[in-house]
């Protein structure tokens, strides 16, 4: 999801960097080659030998319902220390998701003092992870099922009402 967003930003004329980790496999090479061809800077991608690169297929029913089938190698670790967080200072915005919550939290925390827009794509994940990352973001973007799961209610907006007033008031860029 994050790589596609970077490719879209580059296609629209923006400068985009992708920080992520992946396997040292042919799929990882193909993904990075495609991102590079679209103008995305992939210099800070960490490749882990012996691991399979993350991939997903999205199935869409005729009525619009979607099913995401993801493959994430469990050997891709949660270590966030390798990310070049000092590079956040020159960004206008960062995007993170729940695939690597430790990395998203580290990037959001590094961007916060610079008042950089922190966009969270919270479609799925544990309630604790969704709430934690949404509170670090400005704004949190989620599909209704993710919002309902995180807020504990089927009413969209429950998560936003549960945010601390100081965080909710700073959500407007």
LUMLUM-241956 format. One record per atom (N, C-alpha, C, O): x, y, z; atom name. Coordinates in steps of 0.2 Angstrom, whole numbers. Layout:
! residues N
+-------+-------+-------+----+
|    xx |    yy |    zz | at |
+-------+-------+-------+----+
|     X |     Y |     Z | CA |
...
+-------+-------+-------+----+
This chain:
! residues 173
+-------+-------+-------+----+
|    xx |    yy |    zz | at |
+-------+-------+-------+----+
|     4 |    -6 |     0 |  N |
|     0 |     0 |     0 | CA |
|     4 |     6 |     0 |  C |
|     3 |    11 |    -4 |  O |
|     9 |     6 |     4 |  N |
|    14 |    12 |     5 | CA |
|    18 |    13 |    -1 |  C |
|    19 |    19 |    -4 |  O |
|    20 |     8 |    -4 |  N |
|    24 |     9 |   -11 | CA |
|    20 |    11 |   -16 |  C |
|    22 |    16 |   -20 |  O |
|    13 |     9 |   -17 |  N |
|     9 |    12 |   -22 | CA |
|     8 |    19 |   -21 |  C |
|     7 |    23 |   -26 |  O |
|     7 |    21 |   -15 |  N |
|     6 |    28 |   -13 | CA |
|    12 |    33 |   -15 |  C |
|    11 |    38 |   -18 |  O |
|    18 |    30 |   -14 |  N |
|    24 |    34 |   -16 | CA |
|    24 |    34 |   -24 |  C |
|    26 |    39 |   -26 |  O |
|    22 |    29 |   -27 |  N |
|    22 |    29 |   -34 | CA |
|    17 |    34 |   -37 |  C |
|    19 |    38 |   -42 |  O |
|    11 |    34 |   -34 |  N |
|     6 |    39 |   -36 | CA |
|     9 |    46 |   -35 |  C |
|     8 |    51 |   -39 |  O |
|    12 |    48 |   -29 |  N |
|    15 |    54 |   -28 | CA |
|    20 |    56 |   -33 |  C |
|    20 |    62 |   -35 |  O |
|    24 |    52 |   -35 |  N |
|    30 |    53 |   -40 | CA |
|    26 |    54 |   -46 |  C |
|    28 |    59 |   -50 |  O |
|    21 |    50 |   -48 |  N |
|    18 |    51 |   -55 | CA |
|    14 |    58 |   -55 |  C |
|    14 |    61 |   -60 |  O |
|    12 |    61 |   -49 |  N |
|     9 |    67 |   -49 | CA |
|    14 |    73 |   -49 |  C |
|    12 |    79 |   -48 |  O |
|    21 |    72 |   -49 |  N |
|    26 |    77 |   -49 | CA |
|    29 |    78 |   -42 |  C |
|    34 |    82 |   -42 |  O |
|    27 |    74 |   -37 |  N |
|    30 |    75 |   -31 | CA |
|    37 |    71 |   -30 |  C |
|    38 |    67 |   -34 |  O |
|    41 |    73 |   -25 |  N |
|    47 |    69 |   -24 | CA |
|    45 |    64 |   -19 |  C |
|    41 |    65 |   -14 |  O |
|    46 |    57 |   -20 |  N |
|    44 |    52 |   -15 | CA |
|    50 |    47 |   -14 |  C |
|    54 |    46 |   -18 |  O |
|    50 |    46 |    -7 |  N |
|    55 |    41 |    -5 | CA |
|    51 |    35 |    -2 |  C |
|    46 |    36 |     1 |  O |
|    54 |    29 |    -3 |  N |
|    51 |    23 |     0 | CA |
|    56 |    20 |     5 |  C |
|    61 |    18 |     3 |  O |
|    54 |    20 |    11 |  N |
|    58 |    16 |    16 | CA |
|    54 |    10 |    18 |  C |
|    48 |    10 |    21 |  O |
|    57 |     4 |    17 |  N |
|    53 |    -2 |    19 | CA |
|    58 |    -7 |    19 |  C |
|    64 |    -6 |    17 |  O |
|    56 |   -13 |    21 |  N |
|    61 |   -19 |    20 | CA |
|    58 |   -24 |    16 |  C |
|    52 |   -25 |    15 |  O |
|    62 |   -28 |    13 |  N |
|    60 |   -34 |     9 | CA |
|    65 |   -39 |     9 |  C |
|    71 |   -38 |    11 |  O |
|    63 |   -44 |     5 |  N |
|    68 |   -50 |     4 | CA |
|    73 |   -48 |    -1 |  C |
|    73 |   -44 |    -5 |  O |
|    78 |   -52 |    -1 |  N |
|    83 |   -52 |    -6 | CA |
|    82 |   -56 |   -12 |  C |
|    86 |   -58 |   -16 |  O |
|    75 |   -57 |   -13 |  N |
|    73 |   -61 |   -19 | CA |
|    72 |   -57 |   -25 |  C |
|    72 |   -51 |   -26 |  O |
|    70 |   -61 |   -31 |  N |
|    69 |   -58 |   -37 | CA |
|    63 |   -53 |   -37 |  C |
|    62 |   -48 |   -40 |  O |
|    58 |   -55 |   -33 |  N |
|    52 |   -51 |   -32 | CA |
|    54 |   -44 |   -29 |  C |
|    51 |   -39 |   -32 |  O |
|    58 |   -44 |   -24 |  N |
|    60 |   -38 |   -21 | CA |
|    64 |   -34 |   -26 |  C |
|    63 |   -28 |   -27 |  O |
|    68 |   -37 |   -30 |  N |
|    72 |   -33 |   -36 | CA |
|    67 |   -30 |   -41 |  C |
|    68 |   -24 |   -43 |  O |
|    62 |   -34 |   -43 |  N |
|    57 |   -32 |   -47 | CA |
|    53 |   -26 |   -45 |  C |
|    52 |   -21 |   -48 |  O |
|    51 |   -26 |   -38 |  N |
|    47 |   -21 |   -35 | CA |
|    51 |   -14 |   -35 |  C |
|    49 |    -9 |   -37 |  O |
|    58 |   -15 |   -33 |  N |
|    62 |    -9 |   -32 | CA |
|    63 |    -6 |   -39 |  C |
|    63 |     0 |   -40 |  O |
|    64 |   -10 |   -44 |  N |
|    65 |    -8 |   -51 | CA |
|    59 |    -4 |   -54 |  C |
|    60 |     1 |   -57 |  O |
|    53 |    -7 |   -52 |  N |
|    47 |    -3 |   -54 | CA |
|    46 |     3 |   -51 |  C |
|    44 |     8 |   -54 |  O |
|    47 |     4 |   -44 |  N |
|    47 |    10 |   -41 | CA |
|    52 |    15 |   -43 |  C |
|    50 |    21 |   -44 |  O |
|    58 |    13 |   -44 |  N |
|    63 |    17 |   -47 | CA |
|    61 |    20 |   -54 |  C |
|    62 |    26 |   -55 |  O |
|    58 |    16 |   -58 |  N |
|    56 |    18 |   -65 | CA |
|    50 |    23 |   -64 |  C |
|    50 |    27 |   -69 |  O |
|    47 |    23 |   -59 |  N |
|    41 |    28 |   -58 | CA |
|    44 |    34 |   -54 |  C |
|    40 |    39 |   -53 |  O |
|    50 |    35 |   -53 |  N |
|    53 |    41 |   -50 | CA |
|    54 |    40 |   -42 |  C |
|    55 |    46 |   -39 |  O |
|    53 |    35 |   -39 |  N |
|    53 |    34 |   -32 | CA |
|    60 |    33 |   -30 |  C |
|    63 |    28 |   -32 |  O |
|    62 |    36 |   -25 |  N |
|    69 |    35 |   -22 | CA |
|    69 |    29 |   -17 |  C |
|    65 |    29 |   -12 |  O |
|    72 |    24 |   -19 |  N |
|    72 |    18 |   -15 | CA |
|    79 |    16 |   -11 |  C |
|    80 |    11 |    -9 |  O |
|    83 |    21 |   -11 |  N |
|    90 |    20 |    -8 | CA |
|    90 |    18 |    -1 |  C |
|    95 |    15 |     1 |  O |
|    85 |    19 |     3 |  N |
|    85 |    18 |    10 | CA |
|    81 |    11 |    11 |  C |
|    79 |    10 |    17 |  O |
|    79 |     7 |     6 |  N |
|    76 |     1 |     7 | CA |
|    81 |    -4 |    10 |  C |
|    86 |    -5 |     7 |  O |
|    79 |    -8 |    15 |  N |
|    83 |   -13 |    18 | CA |
|    81 |   -20 |    15 |  C |
|    75 |   -22 |    15 |  O |
|    85 |   -23 |    12 |  N |
|    84 |   -30 |     9 | CA |
|    87 |   -35 |    14 |  C |
|    93 |   -34 |    16 |  O |
|    83 |   -40 |    15 |  N |
|    86 |   -46 |    20 | CA |
|    86 |   -52 |    16 |  C |
|    81 |   -55 |    14 |  O |
|    92 |   -54 |    16 |  N |
|    94 |   -61 |    12 | CA |
|    90 |   -66 |    15 |  C |
|    89 |   -67 |    21 |  O |
|    87 |   -71 |    11 |  N |
|    84 |   -77 |    13 | CA |
|    77 |   -76 |    15 |  C |
|    73 |   -80 |    16 |  O |
|    74 |   -69 |    14 |  N |
|    67 |   -68 |    16 | CA |
|    64 |   -67 |     9 |  C |
|    66 |   -65 |     4 |  O |
|    57 |   -68 |     9 |  N |
|    53 |   -67 |     3 | CA |
|    50 |   -60 |     4 |  C |
|    48 |   -58 |    10 |  O |
|    50 |   -56 |    -1 |  N |
|    47 |   -49 |    -1 | CA |
|    40 |   -49 |     0 |  C |
|    36 |   -54 |    -3 |  O |
|    37 |   -44 |     4 |  N |
|    30 |   -44 |     5 | CA |
|    26 |   -43 |    -2 |  C |
|    29 |   -39 |    -6 |  O |
|    21 |   -46 |    -3 |  N |
|    16 |   -45 |    -8 | CA |
|     9 |   -46 |    -6 |  C |
|     8 |   -49 |    -1 |  O |
|     5 |   -44 |   -11 |  N |
|    -2 |   -44 |    -9 | CA |
|    -6 |   -45 |   -16 |  C |
|    -4 |   -42 |   -21 |  O |
|   -12 |   -48 |   -16 |  N |
|   -17 |   -48 |   -21 | CA |
|   -23 |   -45 |   -18 |  C |
|   -25 |   -47 |   -13 |  O |
|   -27 |   -41 |   -22 |  N |
|   -33 |   -38 |   -20 | CA |
|   -38 |   -40 |   -24 |  C |
|   -38 |   -39 |   -30 |  O |
|   -43 |   -44 |   -21 |  N |
|   -49 |   -47 |   -25 | CA |
|   -55 |   -42 |   -24 |  C |
|   -56 |   -40 |   -18 |  O |
|   -58 |   -40 |   -29 |  N |
|   -64 |   -36 |   -29 | CA |
|   -70 |   -39 |   -32 |  C |
|   -70 |   -41 |   -38 |  O |
|   -75 |   -39 |   -28 |  N |
|   -81 |   -42 |   -30 | CA |
|   -85 |   -37 |   -34 |  C |
|   -84 |   -31 |   -34 |  O |
|   -90 |   -40 |   -38 |  N |
|   -94 |   -35 |   -42 | CA |
|   -97 |   -30 |   -39 |  C |
|   -98 |   -24 |   -41 |  O |
|   -99 |   -31 |   -32 |  N |
|  -103 |   -26 |   -28 | CA |
|   -98 |   -21 |   -25 |  C |
|  -100 |   -16 |   -22 |  O |
|   -91 |   -22 |   -26 |  N |
|   -86 |   -17 |   -24 | CA |
|   -83 |   -20 |   -17 |  C |
|   -78 |   -17 |   -15 |  O |
|   -85 |   -25 |   -14 |  N |
|   -82 |   -28 |    -8 | CA |
|   -75 |   -30 |   -10 |  C |
|   -74 |   -33 |   -15 |  O |
|   -70 |   -29 |    -6 |  N |
|   -63 |   -31 |    -7 | CA |
|   -60 |   -35 |    -2 |  C |
|   -62 |   -35 |     4 |  O |
|   -56 |   -40 |    -4 |  N |
|   -52 |   -44 |     0 | CA |
|   -45 |   -44 |    -2 |  C |
|   -43 |   -45 |    -7 |  O |
|   -41 |   -42 |     3 |  N |
|   -34 |   -42 |     3 | CA |
|   -30 |   -48 |     5 |  C |
|   -31 |   -50 |    11 |  O |
|   -27 |   -51 |     1 |  N |
|   -23 |   -57 |     2 | CA |
|   -16 |   -56 |     2 |  C |
|   -13 |   -55 |    -3 |  O |
|   -13 |   -55 |     8 |  N |
|    -6 |   -53 |     9 | CA |
|    -1 |   -59 |    11 |  C |
|    -3 |   -63 |    14 |  O |
|     5 |   -58 |     9 |  N |
|    10 |   -63 |    10 | CA |
|    16 |   -59 |    14 |  C |
|    19 |   -55 |    10 |  O |
|    17 |   -60 |    20 |  N |
|    22 |   -56 |    24 | CA |
|    26 |   -62 |    27 |  C |
|    24 |   -65 |    31 |  O |
|    33 |   -62 |    25 |  N |
|    37 |   -67 |    28 | CA |
|    39 |   -65 |    35 |  C |
|    41 |   -60 |    37 |  O |
|    37 |   -70 |    40 |  N |
|    38 |   -68 |    47 | CA |
|    45 |   -67 |    49 |  C |
|    47 |   -65 |    54 |  O |
|    50 |   -69 |    44 |  N |
|    57 |   -67 |    46 | CA |
|    59 |   -60 |    44 |  C |
|    65 |   -58 |    46 |  O |
|    55 |   -56 |    42 |  N |
|    56 |   -49 |    41 | CA |
|    54 |   -46 |    48 |  C |
|    49 |   -46 |    50 |  O |
|    59 |   -44 |    51 |  N |
|    59 |   -42 |    58 | CA |
|    55 |   -35 |    59 |  C |
|    54 |   -31 |    55 |  O |
|    54 |   -34 |    66 |  N |
|    51 |   -28 |    68 | CA |
|    56 |   -22 |    69 |  C |
|    54 |   -16 |    71 |  O |
|    62 |   -23 |    68 |  N |
|    67 |   -18 |    70 | CA |
|    66 |   -12 |    66 |  C |
|    66 |   -12 |    60 |  O |
|    65 |    -6 |    70 |  N |
|    64 |     0 |    66 | CA |
|    71 |     5 |    67 |  C |
|    71 |    10 |    64 |  O |
|    76 |     2 |    70 |  N |
|    82 |     6 |    71 | CA |
|    86 |     8 |    64 |  C |
|    90 |    13 |    64 |  O |
|    85 |     4 |    59 |  N |
|    89 |     6 |    53 | CA |
|    86 |    11 |    49 |  C |
|    89 |    14 |    44 |  O |
|    80 |    14 |    50 |  N |
|    77 |    19 |    46 | CA |
|    80 |    25 |    47 |  C |
|    82 |    27 |    52 |  O |
|    82 |    29 |    41 |  N |
|    85 |    35 |    42 | CA |
|    81 |    41 |    44 |  C |
|    79 |    45 |    40 |  O |
|    79 |    41 |    50 |  N |
|    74 |    46 |    52 | CA |
|    76 |    53 |    52 |  C |
|    72 |    57 |    51 |  O |
|    82 |    54 |    52 |  N |
|    85 |    61 |    51 | CA |
|    83 |    64 |    45 |  C |
|    82 |    70 |    44 |  O |
|    81 |    60 |    40 |  N |
|    79 |    63 |    33 | CA |
|    71 |    65 |    33 |  C |
|    69 |    68 |    28 |  O |
|    68 |    64 |    39 |  N |
|    61 |    66 |    39 | CA |
|    61 |    74 |    39 |  C |
|    56 |    77 |    37 |  O |
|    66 |    77 |    42 |  N |
|    65 |    85 |    43 | CA |
|    64 |    88 |    36 |  C |
|    61 |    94 |    37 |  O |
|    66 |    86 |    30 |  N |
|    65 |    89 |    24 | CA |
|    58 |    87 |    20 |  C |
|    57 |    89 |    15 |  O |
|    54 |    83 |    24 |  N |
|    48 |    80 |    20 | CA |
|    42 |    85 |    22 |  C |
|    42 |    89 |    27 |  O |
|    37 |    85 |    17 |  N |
|    31 |    88 |    19 | CA |
|    26 |    84 |    22 |  C |
|    21 |    86 |    25 |  O |
|    27 |    77 |    21 |  N |
|    22 |    72 |    24 | CA |
|    25 |    65 |    24 |  C |
|    30 |    64 |    20 |  O |
|    23 |    61 |    28 |  N |
|    25 |    54 |    28 | CA |
|    19 |    50 |    29 |  C |
|    14 |    52 |    31 |  O |
|    19 |    44 |    26 |  N |
|    13 |    39 |    26 | CA |
|    16 |    33 |    29 |  C |
|    21 |    30 |    28 |  O |
|    12 |    30 |    34 |  N |
|    13 |    24 |    37 | CA |
|     7 |    19 |    37 |  C |
|     1 |    22 |    37 |  O |
|     8 |    13 |    38 |  N |
|     2 |     8 |    39 | CA |
|     4 |     3 |    44 |  C |
|     9 |     4 |    48 |  O |
|     0 |    -2 |    45 |  N |
|     1 |    -6 |    51 | CA |
|     5 |   -12 |    49 |  C |
|     6 |   -17 |    53 |  O |
|     7 |   -13 |    43 |  N |
|    11 |   -19 |    41 | CA |
|    18 |   -19 |    46 |  C |
|    19 |   -25 |    48 |  O |
|    21 |   -14 |    47 |  N |
|    27 |   -13 |    51 | CA |
|    25 |    -8 |    57 |  C |
|    28 |    -2 |    56 |  O |
|    21 |    -9 |    62 |  N |
|    19 |    -4 |    66 | CA |
|    25 |    -1 |    70 |  C |
|    25 |     5 |    71 |  O |
|    30 |    -4 |    71 |  N |
|    36 |    -1 |    75 | CA |
|    39 |     4 |    71 |  C |
|    41 |     9 |    73 |  O |
|    40 |     2 |    64 |  N |
|    43 |     7 |    59 | CA |
|    38 |    13 |    58 |  C |
|    41 |    19 |    58 |  O |
|    32 |    12 |    58 |  N |
|    27 |    18 |    57 | CA |
|    27 |    22 |    63 |  C |
|    28 |    28 |    63 |  O |
|    28 |    19 |    69 |  N |
|    28 |    23 |    75 | CA |
|    34 |    27 |    75 |  C |
|    34 |    33 |    77 |  O |
|    40 |    24 |    74 |  N |
|    46 |    28 |    74 | CA |
|    46 |    34 |    69 |  C |
|    49 |    39 |    70 |  O |
|    44 |    33 |    63 |  N |
|    44 |    38 |    58 | CA |
|    39 |    44 |    60 |  C |
|    41 |    49 |    59 |  O |
|    33 |    42 |    62 |  N |
|    28 |    47 |    65 | CA |
|    31 |    51 |    71 |  C |
|    31 |    57 |    71 |  O |
|    35 |    48 |    75 |  N |
|    38 |    51 |    81 | CA |
|    43 |    56 |    79 |  C |
|    44 |    61 |    82 |  O |
|    47 |    54 |    74 |  N |
|    53 |    58 |    71 | CA |
|    50 |    64 |    68 |  C |
|    53 |    69 |    68 |  O |
|    44 |    63 |    64 |  N |
|    41 |    69 |    60 | CA |
|    38 |    74 |    64 |  C |
|    37 |    79 |    63 |  O |
|    35 |    71 |    70 |  N |
|    31 |    76 |    74 | CA |
|    34 |    82 |    76 |  C |
|    31 |    88 |    76 |  O |
|    40 |    82 |    79 |  N |
|    43 |    89 |    81 | CA |
|    44 |    94 |    75 |  C |
|    44 |   100 |    76 |  O |
|    44 |    91 |    69 |  N |
|    45 |    96 |    63 | CA |
|    38 |    98 |    60 |  C |
|    38 |   101 |    55 |  O |
|    33 |    96 |    64 |  N |
|    26 |    97 |    62 | CA |
|    25 |    95 |    54 |  C |
|    21 |    98 |    50 |  O |
|    27 |    89 |    53 |  N |
|    26 |    86 |    46 | CA |
|    20 |    82 |    46 |  C |
|    18 |    79 |    51 |  O |
|    16 |    83 |    41 |  N |
|    10 |    79 |    40 | CA |
|    11 |    71 |    41 |  C |
|    16 |    69 |    38 |  O |
|     8 |    68 |    45 |  N |
|     9 |    61 |    47 | CA |
|     2 |    57 |    45 |  C |
|    -3 |    57 |    49 |  O |
|     2 |    54 |    39 |  N |
|    -4 |    51 |    37 | CA |
|    -4 |    43 |    39 |  C |
|     1 |    40 |    37 |  O |
|    -9 |    41 |    42 |  N |
|    -9 |    34 |    44 | CA |
|   -15 |    30 |    40 |  C |
|   -20 |    32 |    40 |  O |
|   -13 |    25 |    37 |  N |
|   -17 |    21 |    33 | CA |
|   -19 |    15 |    37 |  C |
|   -15 |    10 |    38 |  O |
|   -24 |    15 |    41 |  N |
|   -26 |    10 |    46 | CA |
|   -32 |     6 |    44 |  C |
|   -37 |     6 |    47 |  O |
|   -31 |     2 |    39 |  N |
|   -36 |    -2 |    37 | CA |
|   -37 |    -9 |    41 |  C |
|   -43 |   -10 |    42 |  O |
|   -32 |   -12 |    43 |  N |
|   -33 |   -18 |    47 | CA |
|   -27 |   -18 |    53 |  C |
|   -23 |   -14 |    52 |  O |
|   -28 |   -22 |    58 |  N |
|   -23 |   -23 |    63 | CA |
|   -27 |   -24 |    70 |  C |
|   -33 |   -23 |    70 |  O |
|   -23 |   -25 |    75 |  N |
|   -26 |   -25 |    81 | CA |
|   -28 |   -19 |    84 |  C |
|   -26 |   -13 |    81 |  O |
|   -33 |   -19 |    88 |  N |
|   -36 |   -13 |    91 | CA |
|   -31 |    -8 |    94 |  C |
|   -31 |    -2 |    93 |  O |
|   -26 |   -11 |    98 |  N |
|   -21 |    -7 |   101 | CA |
|   -17 |    -4 |    96 |  C |
|   -15 |     2 |    97 |  O |
|   -15 |    -8 |    91 |  N |
|   -10 |    -5 |    86 | CA |
|   -14 |     1 |    82 |  C |
|   -11 |     6 |    81 |  O |
|   -20 |     0 |    80 |  N |
|   -24 |     5 |    76 | CA |
|   -24 |    11 |    80 |  C |
|   -23 |    17 |    78 |  O |
|   -26 |    11 |    87 |  N |
|   -27 |    17 |    91 | CA |
|   -21 |    20 |    92 |  C |
|   -20 |    26 |    92 |  O |
|   -15 |    16 |    94 |  N |
|    -9 |    19 |    95 | CA |
|    -6 |    23 |    89 |  C |
|    -4 |    29 |    90 |  O |
|    -7 |    20 |    83 |  N |
|    -4 |    24 |    77 | CA |
|    -9 |    30 |    75 |  C |
|    -6 |    35 |    73 |  O |
|   -15 |    29 |    76 |  N |
|   -20 |    34 |    74 | CA |
|   -18 |    40 |    78 |  C |
|   -19 |    46 |    76 |  O |
|   -17 |    39 |    85 |  N |
|   -15 |    45 |    89 | CA |
|    -9 |    49 |    87 |  C |
|    -8 |    54 |    89 |  O |
|    -4 |    45 |    84 |  N |
|     2 |    48 |    82 | CA |
|     1 |    52 |    75 |  C |
|     6 |    56 |    73 |  O |
|    -4 |    51 |    72 |  N |
|    -5 |    53 |    65 | CA |
|    -9 |    60 |    65 |  C |
|   -12 |    62 |    69 |  O |
|    -8 |    63 |    59 |  N |
|   -12 |    70 |    57 | CA |
|   -13 |    70 |    50 |  C |
|    -9 |    73 |    46 |  O |
|   -18 |    66 |    47 |  N |
|   -24 |    63 |    50 | CA |
|   -23 |    55 |    49 |  C |
|   -18 |    53 |    46 |  O |
|   -27 |    52 |    52 |  N |
|   -28 |    45 |    52 | CA |
|   -33 |    43 |    46 |  C |
|   -39 |    46 |    46 |  O |
|   -32 |    39 |    42 |  N |
|   -36 |    37 |    36 | CA |
|   -38 |    30 |    37 |  C |
|   -33 |    26 |    37 |  O |
|   -44 |    28 |    37 |  N |
|   -45 |    21 |    37 | CA |
|   -52 |    19 |    34 |  C |
|   -56 |    23 |    33 |  O |
|   -52 |    13 |    32 |  N |
|   -59 |    10 |    30 | CA |
|   -63 |     9 |    36 |  C |
|   -61 |     9 |    41 |  O |
|   -70 |     9 |    35 |  N |
|   -75 |     9 |    40 | CA |
|   -73 |     3 |    44 |  C |
|   -74 |     3 |    51 |  O |
|   -72 |    -3 |    42 |  N |
|   -71 |    -9 |    46 | CA |
|   -65 |    -8 |    51 |  C |
|   -65 |   -10 |    57 |  O |
|   -59 |    -5 |    49 |  N |
|   -54 |    -3 |    53 | CA |
|   -55 |     2 |    58 |  C |
|   -53 |     1 |    64 |  O |
|   -59 |     7 |    57 |  N |
|   -61 |    12 |    61 | CA |
|   -66 |     9 |    67 |  C |
|   -65 |    10 |    73 |  O |
|   -71 |     4 |    64 |  N |
|   -75 |     1 |    69 | CA |
|   -71 |    -3 |    74 |  C |
|   -73 |    -3 |    80 |  O |
|   -67 |    -7 |    71 |  N |
|   -63 |   -12 |    75 | CA |
|   -59 |    -8 |    81 |  C |
|   -58 |    -9 |    86 |  O |
|   -55 |    -2 |    78 |  N |
|   -51 |     2 |    83 | CA |
|   -55 |     5 |    88 |  C |
|   -53 |     6 |    94 |  O |
|   -61 |     8 |    86 |  N |
|   -65 |    12 |    91 | CA |
|   -70 |     7 |    95 |  C |
|   -72 |    10 |   100 |  O |
|   -71 |     1 |    93 |  N |
|   -75 |    -3 |    97 | CA |
|   -82 |    -2 |    96 |  C |
|   -87 |    -4 |   100 |  O |
|   -84 |     2 |    91 |  N |
|   -91 |     4 |    89 | CA |
|   -92 |     3 |    81 |  C |
|   -87 |     4 |    78 |  O |
|   -98 |     2 |    79 |  N |
|   -99 |     1 |    72 | CA |
|  -100 |     8 |    69 |  C |
|  -101 |     9 |    63 |  O |
|  -101 |    14 |    73 |  N |
|  -102 |    20 |    71 | CA |
|   -95 |    24 |    69 |  C |
|   -91 |    25 |    73 |  O |
|   -95 |    25 |    62 |  N |
|   -89 |    29 |    60 | CA |
|   -88 |    35 |    64 |  C |
|   -92 |    39 |    65 |  O |
|   -82 |    36 |    66 |  N |
|   -80 |    42 |    69 | CA |
|   -79 |    41 |    77 |  C |
|   -76 |    45 |    80 |  O |
|   -80 |    35 |    79 |  N |
|   -79 |    33 |    86 | CA |
|   -72 |    34 |    88 |  C |
|   -70 |    36 |    94 |  O |
|   -67 |    32 |    84 |  N |
|   -60 |    33 |    85 | CA |
|   -58 |    40 |    86 |  C |
|   -54 |    42 |    91 |  O |
|   -61 |    44 |    82 |  N |
|   -59 |    51 |    82 | CA |
|   -61 |    54 |    88 |  C |
|   -58 |    59 |    91 |  O |
|   -67 |    52 |    90 |  N |
|   -70 |    55 |    97 | CA |
|   -66 |    53 |   103 |  C |
|   -66 |    56 |   108 |  O |
|   -63 |    47 |   102 |  N |
|   -59 |    44 |   108 | CA |
|   -52 |    47 |   108 |  C |
|   -49 |    46 |   113 |  O |
|   -50 |    51 |   103 |  N |
|   -43 |    54 |   104 | CA |
|   -43 |    59 |   109 |  C |
|   -48 |    63 |   110 |  O |
|   -37 |    60 |   112 |  N |
|   -37 |    66 |   117 | CA |
|   -38 |    72 |   113 |  C |
|   -36 |    73 |   107 |  O |
|   -41 |    77 |   116 |  N |
|   -43 |    84 |   113 | CA |
|   -36 |    87 |   110 |  C |
|   -37 |    90 |   105 |  O |
|   -31 |    87 |   114 |  N |
|   -25 |    90 |   111 | CA |
|   -23 |    87 |   105 |  C |
|   -20 |    91 |   100 |  O |
|   -23 |    81 |   104 |  N |
|   -21 |    78 |    98 | CA |
|   -26 |    79 |    92 |  C |
|   -25 |    80 |    86 |  O |
|   -33 |    78 |    94 |  N |
|   -38 |    79 |    89 | CA |
|   -38 |    86 |    86 |  C |
|   -39 |    87 |    80 |  O |
|   -36 |    91 |    90 |  N |
|   -37 |    98 |    88 | CA |
|   -31 |   100 |    84 |  C |
|   -31 |   104 |    80 |  O |
|   -25 |    96 |    84 |  N |
|   -19 |    97 |    80 | CA |
|   -20 |    93 |    73 |  C |
|   -15 |    93 |    69 |  O |
|   -25 |    89 |    72 |  N |
|   -26 |    85 |    66 | CA |
|   -27 |    89 |    60 |  C |
|   -26 |    86 |    55 |  O |
|   -29 |    95 |    60 |  N |
|   -30 |    99 |    54 | CA |
|   -23 |   102 |    52 |  C |
|   -20 |   106 |    56 |  O |
|   -21 |   101 |    46 |  N |
|   -15 |   104 |    44 | CA |
|   -15 |   111 |    43 |  C |
|   -10 |   114 |    41 |  O |
+-------+-------+-------+----+
